[in-house]
Amino acid sequence: MKSLRIAIRPNAELMAPEGNLAVAATGVDRHLILGGSVLDGTETTISYVEGAAEDVEPILESAPTVDEYDITPTDGGCFVYCRQELSESALTLFDAFFQDTIVVVPPYECRSDGSIRMTVVGSPSEVQAVLEEFPDAVDVDVLRVGDTVGGPASELSERQREAVAVAWDCGYYDVPRDRGIEAVAADLDCAVSTASDLLRRAESRLVANALDVRR
């Protein structure tokens, strides 16, 4: 099994404005598609949008392809249920994922730069096939290749996870900091230099995953 973290950038023909509310709606920071399905040319999704409902509703209300929507405001954002008709060209975007072993792991993160970031999991050959099957109208960047899909923490070694957990429990990450690296080393029963190295390597991996950058 291989996992692939990618950023795709469909052009305007493939992605209607309501498909990425982080681009279409002023004041929206991120549009997270939590799950959805496509049946008979209709896409149904549930999303969380980091932005005000009053910024989102005009976009959905005016979109000719949107058949139905419902917005539930929350602190700092809103949940959006949406059903919309997809064009023939937009449907070609999904063809790349129609491989026997492929699973696309939600959420899909739509960003204000027009990119959609997602994790694809499957056999090595079919993960590669996903990249080859995207239409020419889609730019694809490979952000990360791995063997795990359990999130950033699953990519840490057992000792690194232990060091981060000890540091958290002892107050190393408190603001202001309660205890220093010496306390972490004492709890881990190792040298200060060893504890520092474990935390730096773990933090480097976690930050790289949070920023979706290669390391």
C-alpha positions as CSV (number, residue, x, y, z in Angstrom):
1,M,0.0,0.0,0.0
2,K,1.2,3.5,-0.8
3,S,-0.2,6.9,0.2
4,L,0.1,10.0,-1.8
5,R,-0.5,13.5,-0.7
6,I,-1.3,15.7,-3.7
7,A,-2.4,19.2,-4.6
8,I,-4.5,19.5,-7.7
9,R,-5.4,22.7,-9.5
10,P,-8.3,22.3,-11.9
11,N,-9.0,25.1,-14.3
12,A,-12.2,27.1,-14.4
13,E,-13.9,24.7,-16.9
14,L,-13.5,21.8,-14.4
15,M,-14.2,23.6,-11.2
16,A,-17.2,25.8,-10.7
17,P,-16.8,28.7,-8.2
18,E,-19.1,26.9,-5.6
19,G,-16.7,23.9,-5.8
20,N,-14.1,25.9,-3.9
21,L,-15.7,28.4,-1.6
22,A,-12.2,29.5,-0.4
23,V,-11.8,31.1,-3.8
24,A,-15.3,32.2,-4.5
25,A,-16.4,33.7,-1.2
26,T,-14.7,36.7,0.4
27,G,-13.8,36.0,4.0
28,V,-13.5,32.2,3.6
29,D,-10.2,30.8,4.7
30,R,-10.6,27.1,4.0
31,H,-13.3,24.9,2.5
32,L,-13.0,21.3,3.9
33,I,-15.0,18.7,2.0
34,L,-15.7,16.1,4.7
35,G,-17.4,13.5,2.5
36,G,-19.6,13.1,-0.6
37,S,-20.7,11.1,-3.5
38,V,-21.4,11.4,-7.2
39,L,-24.4,9.7,-8.8
40,D,-25.9,10.2,-12.2
41,G,-23.9,13.4,-12.7
42,T,-25.0,14.9,-9.3
43,E,-22.4,15.6,-6.6
44,T,-23.6,15.6,-3.0
45,T,-21.2,16.9,-0.4
46,I,-21.0,17.9,3.3
47,S,-18.3,20.5,4.0
48,Y,-17.0,22.6,6.8
49,V,-16.2,26.2,5.7
50,E,-14.0,28.5,7.8
51,G,-16.0,31.6,7.2
52,A,-19.3,33.3,7.9
53,A,-22.5,31.8,6.5
54,E,-23.5,35.2,5.0
55,D,-20.4,35.1,2.8
56,V,-21.2,31.6,1.6
57,E,-24.9,31.7,0.9
58,P,-24.9,34.3,-2.0
59,I,-22.4,32.0,-3.9
60,L,-24.6,28.9,-3.5
61,E,-27.9,30.9,-4.1
62,S,-26.7,32.3,-7.4
63,A,-25.0,29.1,-8.7
64,P,-27.0,27.7,-11.6
65,T,-25.7,24.2,-11.0
66,V,-26.7,24.0,-7.3
67,D,-30.0,22.1,-6.9
68,E,-30.1,22.2,-3.1
69,Y,-28.1,23.4,-0.1
70,D,-28.3,23.9,3.6
71,I,-26.0,26.0,5.8
72,T,-25.6,25.4,9.6
73,P,-23.6,28.2,11.2
74,T,-21.0,27.4,14.0
75,D,-18.5,29.4,15.9
76,G,-15.9,30.4,13.3
77,G,-17.5,28.8,10.4
78,C,-20.4,26.8,9.0
79,F,-21.4,23.3,7.8
80,V,-22.6,23.2,4.2
81,Y,-24.7,20.4,2.6
82,C,-24.8,20.8,-1.1
83,R,-26.1,19.0,-4.2
84,Q,-25.0,20.2,-7.6
85,E,-25.0,19.1,-11.2
86,L,-21.6,18.5,-12.6
87,S,-20.7,19.3,-16.2
88,E,-19.3,16.5,-18.5
89,S,-15.9,18.1,-18.3
90,A,-16.0,18.2,-14.5
91,L,-16.9,14.5,-14.3
92,T,-13.7,13.7,-16.1
93,L,-11.9,14.9,-12.9
94,F,-13.2,11.8,-11.1
95,D,-12.1,9.4,-13.7
96,A,-8.5,9.4,-12.3
97,F,-9.7,7.9,-9.1
98,F,-11.6,5.0,-10.7
99,Q,-8.9,2.4,-10.0
100,D,-9.6,-1.0,-8.3
101,T,-7.6,-0.4,-5.1
102,I,-7.8,3.4,-4.8
103,V,-9.3,5.2,-1.8
104,V,-9.4,9.0,-1.5
105,V,-9.2,9.8,2.2
106,P,-11.3,12.8,3.3
107,P,-11.2,15.6,4.1
108,Y,-10.3,17.3,0.8
109,E,-8.9,20.7,1.6
110,C,-9.8,23.5,-0.8
111,R,-7.5,26.5,-0.5
112,S,-7.7,30.1,-1.5
113,D,-4.9,29.6,-4.0
114,G,-7.3,27.4,-6.1
115,S,-5.7,24.1,-5.0
116,I,-7.4,21.1,-3.6
117,R,-5.3,18.9,-1.3
118,M,-6.1,15.3,-0.8
119,T,-4.6,11.9,0.2
120,V,-4.8,9.0,-2.1
121,V,-4.2,5.4,-0.9
122,G,-3.8,2.2,-2.9
123,S,-1.5,-0.2,-4.5
124,P,1.8,1.4,-5.8
125,S,0.9,0.9,-9.5
126,E,-2.6,2.3,-9.2
127,V,-1.5,5.3,-7.1
128,Q,0.9,6.1,-10.0
129,A,-2.0,5.5,-12.4
130,V,-4.0,8.2,-10.6
131,L,-1.4,10.8,-11.5
132,E,-1.3,9.7,-15.1
133,E,-5.1,9.7,-15.5
134,F,-5.8,13.4,-14.6
135,P,-6.9,15.5,-17.6
136,D,-4.5,18.0,-19.1
137,A,-6.6,20.8,-17.5
138,V,-5.4,19.8,-14.0
139,D,-2.0,20.7,-12.6
140,V,-0.9,18.1,-10.0
141,D,1.8,18.6,-7.4
142,V,3.0,15.6,-5.4
143,L,3.5,16.8,-1.8
144,R,4.3,13.6,0.0
145,V,4.7,9.9,-0.6
146,G,4.5,7.4,2.3
147,D,3.4,4.0,3.6
148,T,1.0,5.3,6.3
149,V,-2.4,7.0,6.3
150,G,-3.0,7.5,10.0
151,G,-2.1,11.2,10.0
152,P,1.2,12.9,10.8
153,A,1.6,11.3,14.2
154,S,1.7,7.8,12.6
155,E,4.8,8.8,10.7
156,L,6.8,9.3,13.9
157,S,8.9,6.6,15.4
158,E,7.7,5.0,18.6
159,R,10.5,6.8,20.5
160,Q,9.6,10.1,18.9
161,R,6.0,9.7,19.9
162,E,7.0,8.9,23.4
163,A,9.2,12.0,23.6
164,V,6.5,14.3,22.3
165,A,4.0,12.7,24.8
166,V,6.4,13.2,27.7
167,A,7.1,16.8,26.7
168,W,3.4,17.5,26.5
169,D,2.7,15.9,29.9
170,C,5.5,17.6,31.7
171,G,4.6,21.1,30.5
172,Y,7.4,21.6,27.9
173,Y,4.8,22.9,25.4
174,D,2.9,25.1,27.8
175,V,2.8,28.9,27.1
176,P,4.6,30.1,29.1
177,R,6.8,27.0,29.2
178,D,6.5,25.2,32.6
179,R,9.5,22.9,32.3
180,G,12.5,22.8,30.0
181,I,14.3,20.1,28.0
182,E,16.1,18.9,31.1
183,A,12.8,17.7,32.5
184,V,11.9,15.9,29.3
185,A,15.3,14.1,29.3
186,A,14.8,13.1,33.0
187,D,11.4,11.7,32.3
188,L,12.7,9.8,29.3
189,D,15.8,8.7,31.2
190,C,18.1,9.9,28.5
191,A,20.7,12.6,27.8
192,V,19.5,16.1,27.2
193,S,21.0,16.0,23.7
194,T,19.1,12.8,22.9
195,A,15.8,14.3,24.1
196,S,16.4,17.4,22.1
197,D,17.2,15.4,19.0
198,L,14.0,13.3,19.4
199,L,11.8,16.4,19.8
200,R,13.4,18.2,16.8
201,R,13.0,15.3,14.5
202,A,9.4,14.7,15.6
203,E,8.5,18.4,15.4
204,S,10.1,18.7,11.9
205,R,7.9,15.8,10.7
206,L,4.8,17.2,12.2
207,V,5.4,20.7,10.9
208,A,6.2,19.4,7.4
209,N,2.9,17.5,7.4
210,A,0.9,20.5,8.7
211,L,2.3,22.7,5.9
212,D,2.1,19.9,3.2
213,V,5.7,20.3,2.3
214,R,8.3,17.7,1.3
215,R,11.1,16.9,3.8
